[in-house]
Amino acid sequence: MTRVIVWNEYIHEKENKVVESLYPRGIHNTIADGIRKDGVEVGTATLEEHEHGLTEEVLNNTDVLIWWGHAGHDRVEDYIVQRVHQRVLKGMGLIVLHSGHFSKIFKSLMGTSCDLKWREAGEKERLWVVDPAHPIAEGLGAYIELEHEEMYGEHFDIPAPEELVFVSWFAGGEVFRSGVTYHRGQGKVFYFRPGHETYPTYHNQEVLRVISNAVQWAAPKHGATPVYGNAQPLEQI
C-alpha cells in the first residue's frame, strides 16, 4: 500500500469566493479524491493543523508527500521544513505543485531561488510530453491542453533537471519547463507546474493522471540500505 499525504495551505479557499466555488472542500481534498485508487491510501494535511499536520509520526508513515502552497510559504515553520527535508533524503517521495516552486521545502532541496516569470491572464496552456517513455507520462497523448491557466515563463531558476517530462507553451508566447524530476538522497522529487487556484485545473482528469503516475514513480522502492560513517575494512590491510 502506497501511503500519500496531500498538503495544502487551505488559505485561498477560505478567503476567495471563486476558489471556494471551485474547491469547496479544499484543493487538497480534490486532489486526494482524484488520485485515490486501489493500492493507494490518501490522507490530507493543512497549514493550520498542529505542526502543519506533518508530525514525525505522520511523515514516518508517508511514502509520498504532495505539496501545494502559495500565500503562506513564510508561515511554514523551519523545523517542519527540515523534518520533511530529512524524510526526502531518507526515501520519501515529494511532488511539488504549481506555486509550491517558492515553498521553503522546494527551495531548500533545489538550493536556488526557484524564481520565474508569471502572468495571470487566464490564457491557454499546452503541456507537451517531451519524454513519452517516462512513467509519469503513462496513458497520456502528445499533450495536455488547459483552456485557462496562469502563465509561468523562463527563466526558471532551478538546477538542470535530471529528467524533463513536460514543456509548456502559453498563448502569450512563453515556454516553461513544467514537469521536472530530481533525486535528493534516497528520495525522488517531481515538480509539476499547472494548478492556479482560480481555475479548475485539479478537476482535469489528465492532470490528475499525471499526479497519480508521479505518486507511483516517487514511492520508495526499498533498495539497498546505504551505510555511512567510519567503516572497518572488509579485507586485511
C-alpha positions as MATLAB code, in Angstrom:
seq = 'MTRVIVWNEYIHEKENKVVESLYPRGIHNTIADGIRKDGVEVGTATLEEHEHGLTEEVLNNTDVLIWWGHAGHDRVEDYIVQRVHQRVLKGMGLIVLHSGHFSKIFKSLMGTSCDLKWREAGEKERLWVVDPAHPIAEGLGAYIELEHEEMYGEHFDIPAPEELVFVSWFAGGEVFRSGVTYHRGQGKVFYFRPGHETYPTYHNQEVLRVISNAVQWAAPKHGATPVYGNAQPLEQI';
ca = [
       0.000    0.000    0.000;
       1.418    3.378   -1.068;
       0.695    5.960    1.628;
       0.193    9.514    0.369;
      -0.384   12.840    2.140;
      -1.705   15.812    0.149;
      -0.575   19.019    1.906;
      -2.283   22.322    1.187;
      -2.210   25.707    2.872;
      -6.014   25.874    2.646;
      -5.979   29.680    2.649;
      -7.397   30.796   -0.722;
     -10.455   28.546   -0.417;
     -11.434   30.372    2.786;
     -10.774   33.903    1.515;
     -11.735   33.877   -2.173;
     -15.265   33.000   -3.307;
     -14.099   31.929   -6.767;
     -11.636   29.455   -5.285;
     -14.224   28.255   -2.785;
     -16.687   27.565   -5.596;
     -14.116   25.508   -7.488;
     -12.746   23.667   -4.455;
     -15.417   23.764   -1.711;
     -13.573   21.103    0.336;
     -10.144   22.497   -0.489;
      -7.609   21.790   -3.220;
      -6.150   19.053   -1.020;
      -9.375   17.049   -0.922;
      -9.975   17.476   -4.658;
      -6.526   16.071   -5.423;
      -6.886   13.328   -2.808;
     -10.223   12.217   -4.282;
      -8.764   12.308   -7.790;
      -5.793   10.040   -7.085;
      -7.359    7.642   -4.591;
      -7.482    4.118   -6.020;
      -6.689    0.513   -5.134;
      -3.280    0.244   -3.532;
      -3.084    3.935   -2.630;
      -4.027    5.261    0.802;
      -4.504    9.044    0.707;
      -4.724   11.476    3.606;
      -4.505   15.252    3.852;
      -2.794   17.890    5.989;
      -3.060   21.684    6.128;
      -1.115   24.670    7.405;
      -3.251   25.406   10.478;
      -3.157   21.880   11.883;
      -0.802   21.027   14.738;
       2.741   21.001   13.276;
       1.026   21.733    9.931;
      -0.307   18.187   10.006;
       3.229   16.890    9.415;
       4.178   15.359   12.732;
       7.035   12.892   12.922;
       4.523   10.058   13.158;
       2.661   11.210   10.050;
       5.809   11.675    7.975;
       7.331    8.387    9.124;
       4.220    6.699    7.741;
       4.174    8.619    4.443;
       5.617    7.265    1.200;
       4.828   10.304   -0.964;
       4.061   13.884    0.094;
       2.216   16.167   -2.357;
       2.705   19.908   -1.674;
       0.536   22.874   -2.735;
       1.404   26.274   -1.301;
       1.197   29.940   -2.290;
       0.105   32.606    0.186;
       1.548   31.042    3.309;
       5.094   29.976    2.406;
       6.562   32.118    5.193;
       4.159   30.669    7.747;
       5.599   27.161    7.417;
       7.848   26.558   10.408;
      11.507   25.957    9.579;
      11.725   22.896   11.815;
       8.883   21.280    9.834;
      10.705   22.070    6.583;
      13.835   20.421    7.954;
      11.788   17.413    9.050;
      10.338   16.993    5.558;
      13.767   17.554    4.006;
      15.284   14.747    6.081;
      12.438   12.387    5.195;
      13.048   13.045    1.488;
      16.744   12.281    1.913;
      15.764    9.018    3.592;
      13.480    7.988    0.725;
      10.093    9.711    0.913;
       8.877   10.961   -2.452;
       7.903   14.631   -2.867;
       5.594   16.080   -5.535;
       5.578   19.888   -5.626;
       2.691   21.569   -7.447;
       2.355   24.959   -9.141;
       3.256   27.848   -6.781;
       4.940   25.374   -4.470;
       8.046   26.256   -6.514;
       8.517   29.058   -3.942;
       7.920   26.838   -0.917;
      10.664   26.580    1.665;
      10.949   22.824    1.136;
      11.402   23.026   -2.644;
      13.925   25.857   -2.422;
      15.887   24.013    0.258;
      16.060   20.869   -1.863;
      16.982   22.773   -5.040;
      19.492   25.206   -3.483;
      18.431   28.003   -5.866;
      15.926   30.878   -5.827;
      13.377   28.884   -7.902;
      12.199   32.241   -9.309;
      10.413   32.661  -12.642;
       8.235   34.981  -14.744;
       4.453   34.904  -14.280;
       1.267   36.448  -15.638;
      -2.301   35.809  -14.557;
      -4.354   36.289  -17.723;
      -6.342   33.059  -17.991;
      -4.581   32.032  -21.183;
      -4.345   28.659  -22.866;
      -1.573   26.332  -21.715;
      -0.415   23.359  -23.742;
       1.815   20.938  -21.839;
       3.828   18.938  -24.342;
       5.054   15.480  -23.366;
       8.758   15.595  -24.236;
       9.607   12.216  -22.668;
       6.796    9.879  -23.767;
       8.601    6.829  -22.348;
       8.657    8.266  -18.826;
       6.309    6.516  -16.356;
       4.898    9.885  -15.227;
       3.552   10.356  -18.784;
       1.938    6.899  -18.931;
      -1.513    6.937  -20.512;
      -1.287   10.462  -21.946;
      -1.432   11.716  -25.505;
       1.061   14.082  -27.081;
      -0.003   16.988  -24.884;
      -2.410   18.214  -22.208;
      -4.371   21.348  -23.102;
      -5.770   23.629  -20.404;
      -8.120   26.361  -21.580;
      -7.246   28.793  -18.793;
      -4.149   28.898  -16.592;
      -1.661   31.269  -15.021;
       1.476   31.688  -17.118;
       4.891   30.719  -15.789;
       7.800   31.595  -18.066;
      11.529   31.032  -18.339;
      13.985   31.568  -16.948;
      13.035   29.142  -14.183;
      15.898   29.288  -11.669;
      16.228   25.594  -10.812;
      19.149   23.184  -11.175;
      19.293   21.414  -14.521;
      16.593   18.722  -14.284;
      17.661   15.099  -14.228;
      14.637   14.381  -16.427;
      12.406   16.764  -18.357;
       8.943   15.251  -18.815;
       6.779   18.244  -19.820;
       7.368   21.600  -21.503;
       4.550   24.162  -21.505;
       3.623   26.635  -24.204;
       1.334   29.581  -23.405;
      -0.897   31.618  -25.690;
       1.120   34.724  -24.806;
       4.236   33.132  -26.304;
       6.253   31.894  -23.323;
       7.537   28.367  -22.722;
       8.339   26.704  -19.402;
       9.933   23.511  -18.061;
       6.743   22.364  -16.396;
       7.483   18.769  -15.392;
      10.943   18.034  -13.974;
      12.442   15.310  -11.790;
      15.315   15.058   -9.326;
      16.846   12.652   -6.846;
      17.757   14.010   -3.430;
      19.446   11.442   -1.212;
      17.288    8.328   -1.483;
      14.165   10.333   -2.324;
      12.617   11.357   -5.631;
      11.248   14.844   -6.333;
       8.830   15.839   -9.117;
       7.763   19.429   -9.818;
       4.564   19.857  -11.874;
       3.569   23.375  -12.953;
      -0.216   23.698  -13.530;
      -2.683   24.368  -10.714;
      -3.537   28.042  -10.196;
      -6.258   28.242   -7.580;
      -8.806   30.287   -9.576;
      -9.000   27.734  -12.417;
     -10.458   24.177  -12.315;
      -7.127   22.552  -13.151;
      -7.340   19.836  -10.483;
     -10.667   18.675  -11.908;
      -8.885   17.825  -15.174;
      -8.511   14.050  -15.448;
      -5.228   14.225  -17.360;
      -3.689   16.480  -14.706;
      -4.855   14.049  -12.023;
      -3.422   11.194  -14.101;
      -0.009   12.879  -14.066;
      -0.120   13.331  -10.286;
      -1.228    9.729   -9.805;
       1.544    8.481  -12.088;
       4.038   10.640  -10.205;
       2.972    9.065   -6.909;
       3.860    5.621   -8.249;
       7.162    6.911   -9.665;
       8.169    8.719   -6.456;
       7.155    5.998   -3.991;
      10.134    4.346   -2.255;
      11.269    1.132   -3.896;
      13.181   -0.146   -0.827;
      16.504   -0.819   -2.497;
      19.855   -1.336   -0.816;
      20.382    0.316    2.558;
      23.331    2.745    2.459;
      25.907    2.684    5.237;
      27.617    5.898    6.382;
      30.321    6.876    8.834;
      33.584    5.208    9.862;
      33.939    1.732    8.355;
      36.149   -1.221    9.169;
      37.956   -2.840    6.214;
      36.406   -5.954    4.734;
      39.851   -7.273    3.842;
      43.068   -7.273    5.878;
      45.101   -4.151    5.142;
];
